[in-house]
Amino acid sequence: MYDAIVISDLHLGSDVCQAKQLVRFLDTIKDDLLAARELILNGDVFDSWDFRRLKKNHWKVLSIIRSLSDHVKIVWITGNHDEPADASTVAHLIGAEIVERYIFESGHKRMLIFHGHIFDNFISKHPIVTHVVDFFYSLLHKIDKSFRLSRWAKHTSKTFLRCSAKIETEARKYAVKLGCDTVLCGHTHLERSSTSDGIAYYNSGSWCEAPCTYLTIADGSVQVHHYGDDPASDAVASEMPHPLSEGSYLESQASYLESA
């Protein structure tokens, strides 16, 4: 059994969210095929708070997390897409503890886990450009279902790589400040593992393109995994009824999630 599994950047409600894959993945945790004591959601669980954009598998993700919370500790770390007030209400419904950062101890390691957007100055300085880039990033996903174009765009963008490197550098400094020797982030959608100056850095990638990625923590060791490479990813996802198309999330879905 793992001490924890970490996923980030689900972006439920977006057209690029790989919700079917995510449902299958969460089912493997629910069925103890991928057993863990904690499931850590490291930011950007939702893409926006317009719940009319959620499709049936997006609702299914929330339902499975709610079911998991009966025997697995769920920790939701807020990201730049997670409005604290709305996230707090939804976190209560799915049985999650919501925090801005999380310090996790495994083996002899003290690990700092946070989304990473607090060190992304580009978003705050260039909101319009960020919106345009997000639009074209989503467009690449729709054009190329192999996701080669979107991954190529990330790996060749000097601005993106500088931003990713800055987050990694600042995250290490933040970890040292808080007395941690390992730091786990999300936000960049770029899975990564590296060690510098004695501080290990990991990024859990995203669930917006294949292969989807996640981190496992066991006895102080962190590993990056590609879900598409796992045998369990061939499992068949179960279906659920379409959610109501009108009305607020709280009114139409609270009773469903609480009874899951």
C-alpha positions as CSV (number, residue, x, y, z in Angstrom):
1,M,0.0,0.0,0.0
2,Y,1.2,3.5,-0.9
3,D,1.4,6.2,1.7
4,A,-0.2,8.5,-0.8
5,I,-1.1,9.1,-4.4
6,V,-0.9,12.6,-5.8
7,I,-2.7,13.9,-8.9
8,S,-3.2,17.4,-10.1
9,D,-4.7,19.5,-12.9
10,L,-7.8,17.5,-13.5
11,H,-9.7,20.5,-15.0
12,L,-13.1,19.0,-14.6
13,G,-15.5,20.8,-16.9
14,S,-13.0,21.5,-19.7
15,D,-13.2,19.8,-23.1
16,V,-9.6,18.5,-22.6
17,C,-10.1,16.8,-19.3
18,Q,-9.4,13.1,-19.7
19,A,-12.3,12.2,-17.5
20,K,-12.8,8.6,-18.8
21,Q,-9.2,7.8,-18.0
22,L,-9.6,9.4,-14.6
23,V,-12.7,7.4,-13.8
24,R,-10.8,4.2,-14.5
25,F,-7.8,5.3,-12.5
26,L,-9.9,6.2,-9.5
27,D,-11.8,2.9,-9.7
28,T,-8.5,1.1,-9.4
29,I,-7.9,3.0,-6.1
30,K,-11.5,2.3,-4.9
31,D,-11.1,-1.4,-5.7
32,D,-7.7,-1.5,-3.9
33,L,-5.9,-2.5,-7.0
34,L,-3.8,0.7,-6.4
35,A,-4.1,1.0,-2.6
36,A,-3.2,4.2,-0.8
37,R,-3.8,5.7,2.6
38,E,-4.2,9.2,1.1
39,L,-5.3,10.7,-2.2
40,I,-3.9,14.2,-2.6
41,L,-5.5,16.5,-5.3
42,N,-2.8,19.0,-5.9
43,G,-4.8,21.9,-7.4
44,D,-7.0,22.8,-10.4
45,V,-9.6,20.1,-9.8
46,F,-12.1,22.2,-11.7
47,D,-11.4,24.3,-14.8
48,S,-14.2,26.7,-13.9
49,W,-17.1,27.0,-11.6
50,D,-19.8,26.7,-14.3
51,F,-21.1,23.3,-13.4
52,R,-23.2,23.1,-16.5
53,R,-19.9,22.3,-18.3
54,L,-19.5,19.0,-16.3
55,K,-20.2,15.9,-18.4
56,K,-21.3,12.5,-17.0
57,N,-17.8,11.2,-16.4
58,H,-16.9,14.5,-14.7
59,W,-19.7,13.9,-12.2
60,K,-18.6,10.3,-11.9
61,V,-15.1,11.5,-10.8
62,L,-16.7,13.5,-8.0
63,S,-18.8,10.5,-7.0
64,I,-15.9,8.1,-6.8
65,I,-13.8,10.6,-4.8
66,R,-16.8,10.9,-2.4
67,S,-16.9,7.1,-2.1
68,L,-13.2,6.9,-1.6
69,S,-13.3,9.3,1.3
70,D,-15.0,6.6,3.5
71,H,-11.6,4.8,3.8
72,V,-9.0,7.0,2.1
73,K,-8.0,10.5,3.4
74,I,-8.7,13.0,0.6
75,V,-6.7,16.2,0.7
76,W,-7.5,19.0,-1.9
77,I,-4.8,21.6,-2.3
78,T,-6.1,24.8,-4.0
79,G,-4.7,25.9,-7.3
80,N,-5.2,29.0,-9.5
81,H,-8.5,27.6,-10.9
82,D,-9.9,26.7,-7.5
83,E,-11.9,29.6,-5.9
84,P,-11.5,29.1,-2.1
85,A,-15.2,29.7,-1.2
86,D,-16.6,27.4,-3.9
87,A,-13.9,24.8,-3.4
88,S,-14.6,24.7,0.3
89,T,-18.2,23.9,-0.2
90,V,-17.5,21.2,-2.8
91,A,-14.7,19.8,-0.7
92,H,-17.2,19.2,2.1
93,L,-19.6,17.4,-0.2
94,I,-16.9,15.0,-1.5
95,G,-15.3,14.4,1.9
96,A,-12.1,16.3,1.3
97,E,-9.9,18.4,3.5
98,I,-9.0,21.6,1.7
99,V,-5.7,23.4,2.3
100,E,-3.4,25.9,0.5
101,R,-0.3,23.7,1.1
102,Y,0.3,20.3,2.7
103,I,3.3,18.9,4.6
104,F,3.4,15.1,4.3
105,E,5.8,12.8,6.1
106,S,6.8,9.5,4.6
107,G,9.6,7.3,5.8
108,H,12.4,9.7,6.8
109,K,11.3,12.4,4.4
110,R,9.4,15.6,5.1
111,M,7.5,16.6,1.9
112,L,6.0,20.0,0.9
113,I,3.1,19.6,-1.5
114,F,1.5,22.7,-3.1
115,H,0.2,23.6,-6.6
116,G,3.0,26.0,-7.6
117,H,1.0,28.8,-9.2
118,I,2.1,31.3,-6.5
119,F,5.4,31.5,-8.3
120,D,3.9,32.0,-11.7
121,N,4.2,35.7,-12.3
122,F,3.3,35.4,-15.9
123,I,-0.4,34.7,-15.1
124,S,-0.8,37.9,-13.0
125,K,1.2,40.1,-15.3
126,H,-0.3,38.9,-18.6
127,P,-3.9,37.7,-18.0
128,I,-5.0,38.4,-21.6
129,V,-2.0,36.6,-23.1
130,T,-2.6,33.7,-20.7
131,H,-6.2,33.4,-21.8
132,V,-5.2,33.4,-25.5
133,V,-2.5,30.7,-24.8
134,D,-5.0,28.6,-22.9
135,F,-7.4,28.8,-25.8
136,F,-4.8,27.7,-28.4
137,Y,-3.6,25.0,-26.0
138,S,-7.1,23.6,-25.8
139,L,-7.4,23.9,-29.6
140,L,-4.3,21.8,-30.1
141,H,-5.9,19.1,-27.9
142,K,-9.0,19.0,-30.1
143,I,-7.0,19.0,-33.4
144,D,-4.6,16.3,-32.4
145,K,-6.0,13.5,-30.2
146,S,-2.5,12.0,-30.0
147,F,-1.5,15.1,-28.0
148,R,1.9,15.2,-29.7
149,L,1.3,18.8,-30.8
150,S,0.4,20.1,-27.4
151,R,3.3,18.4,-25.8
152,W,5.6,19.6,-28.5
153,A,4.3,23.2,-27.9
154,K,5.1,23.0,-24.2
155,H,8.6,21.6,-24.7
156,T,9.6,24.2,-27.3
157,S,8.0,27.3,-25.7
158,K,10.9,29.3,-24.2
159,T,8.4,31.3,-22.1
160,F,6.7,28.2,-20.8
161,L,10.0,26.5,-20.0
162,R,11.3,29.6,-18.2
163,C,8.1,29.7,-16.1
164,S,8.4,26.0,-15.3
165,A,12.0,26.4,-14.3
166,K,11.2,29.4,-12.1
167,I,8.5,27.5,-10.3
168,E,10.9,24.6,-9.7
169,T,13.6,26.9,-8.4
170,E,11.3,28.8,-6.1
171,A,9.5,25.7,-4.9
172,R,12.9,24.3,-3.7
173,K,13.6,27.5,-1.8
174,Y,10.1,27.3,-0.2
175,A,10.7,23.7,0.8
176,V,14.0,24.7,2.5
177,K,12.2,27.5,4.3
178,L,9.6,25.1,5.7
179,G,12.2,22.5,6.7
180,C,11.3,20.0,3.9
181,D,13.7,18.0,1.7
182,T,11.2,17.1,-1.0
183,V,8.7,19.3,-2.8
184,L,5.7,18.2,-5.1
185,C,4.0,20.6,-7.4
186,G,1.5,20.7,-10.3
187,H,0.4,23.7,-12.4
188,T,2.8,23.3,-15.3
189,H,1.2,20.2,-16.7
190,L,4.7,18.9,-17.3
191,E,5.6,15.8,-15.3
192,R,9.1,16.0,-13.9
193,S,11.5,14.7,-11.3
194,S,14.9,16.2,-10.4
195,T,17.2,16.8,-7.5
196,S,19.3,19.9,-6.9
197,D,21.1,21.1,-3.7
198,G,19.8,18.1,-1.8
199,I,16.1,19.0,-2.5
200,A,14.1,16.6,-4.7
201,Y,11.4,18.2,-6.9
202,Y,8.5,16.4,-8.5
203,N,5.7,17.6,-10.8
204,S,2.6,15.4,-11.2
205,G,1.8,16.6,-14.7
206,S,-1.9,16.7,-15.6
207,W,-5.1,14.8,-16.7
208,C,-5.6,17.0,-19.7
209,E,-3.6,14.9,-22.2
210,A,-2.3,11.4,-22.7
211,P,-0.4,9.8,-21.1
212,C,-2.0,11.0,-17.9
213,T,0.4,11.2,-15.0
214,Y,0.4,10.7,-11.2
215,L,2.9,10.4,-8.3
216,T,3.1,7.7,-5.7
217,I,4.7,8.1,-2.3
218,A,5.9,5.1,-0.3
219,D,8.4,5.0,2.6
220,G,9.9,8.4,1.6
221,S,10.2,7.5,-2.1
222,V,8.4,9.4,-4.8
223,Q,7.8,8.0,-8.3
224,V,6.3,9.5,-11.5
225,H,3.9,7.2,-13.3
226,H,2.1,7.4,-16.7
227,Y,-1.3,5.9,-16.3
228,G,-1.6,5.0,-20.0
229,D,1.2,2.5,-19.4
230,D,-0.6,0.7,-16.5
231,P,-2.4,-2.6,-17.2
232,A,-5.3,-1.3,-15.0
233,S,-5.9,1.5,-17.5
234,D,-7.6,-1.0,-19.8
235,A,-10.4,-1.5,-17.2
236,V,-13.9,-0.5,-18.3
237,A,-15.3,2.6,-16.7
238,S,-18.8,2.3,-15.3
239,E,-21.6,4.6,-16.4
240,M,-23.9,6.9,-14.5
241,P,-27.0,8.9,-15.5
242,H,-26.5,12.4,-17.0
243,P,-26.6,15.1,-14.3
244,L,-29.4,17.7,-14.4
245,S,-28.8,20.3,-17.1
246,E,-30.2,23.2,-15.1
247,G,-30.0,24.4,-11.5
248,S,-27.0,24.8,-9.2
249,Y,-24.5,22.1,-8.3
250,L,-25.4,22.4,-4.6
251,E,-29.2,22.0,-5.3
252,S,-29.0,19.2,-7.9
253,Q,-26.0,17.1,-6.8
254,A,-25.5,17.5,-3.0
255,S,-27.8,14.7,-2.1
256,Y,-26.3,12.4,-4.8
257,L,-22.7,12.9,-3.6
258,E,-23.7,12.6,0.1
259,S,-25.3,9.2,-0.6
260,A,-22.5,7.9,-2.8
